[in-house]
Amino acid sequence: MGLPALLDEIAACRACAGELPHEPRPVVFVRPQVRLLICGQAPGRRVHESGLPFTDASGDRLRQWMGIDAATFYGRPEIGVAAMAFCFPGTNPKGGDYPPPPRCAQLWRPRLLAQLPRVELTLLVGGYAQDWALGGKTKGNMTETVRAWREYAPACLPLPHPSWRNTGWLKRNPWFEAEVTPYLRQRVQEMLAP
């Protein structure tokens, strides 16, 4: 099975129907040429509505970290997005969205990653993505994992979630924008160079 057929199968997935507070709408944005794969946690409400990943303020901040605009983010086939869960898990009444259901990653990630052999760098956005991709190689918490980013490069780069909820984290950890984002921008430019 090739990538187009697999993407059709993912788009038709209803494995979590009845468990979600809405109709499932898997959001995956990859093409065969993907070299930079962004692995977030799960789509948010706005992404669920738009059908495109990172069509929200988190996406604006992520693109700023990457040093690119929206036209480049969505227009260049070297950039792809496949979160841990492909459907919006719903909003927790206590604040934030529910965590990504593990079922989605178990069902789809191995098959999808096998269809993306050109991936050189995976951005692990948030603790859930880091835990899944790095397994026992994560540190004590997300901050420590991101601080140890050099240990995971050049194949992976752990990032905090670019949500507005992490604005305080960014202020408390200025090393992130001083050290990590320049490296990320350089890698992105290398992958997009002719």
Summary of the structure (lengths in Angstrom):
residues: 194
radius of gyration: 15.9
end to end distance: 29.9
largest distance: 46.9
contacts: 577
relative contact order: 0.17
helix: 47%
strand: 10%
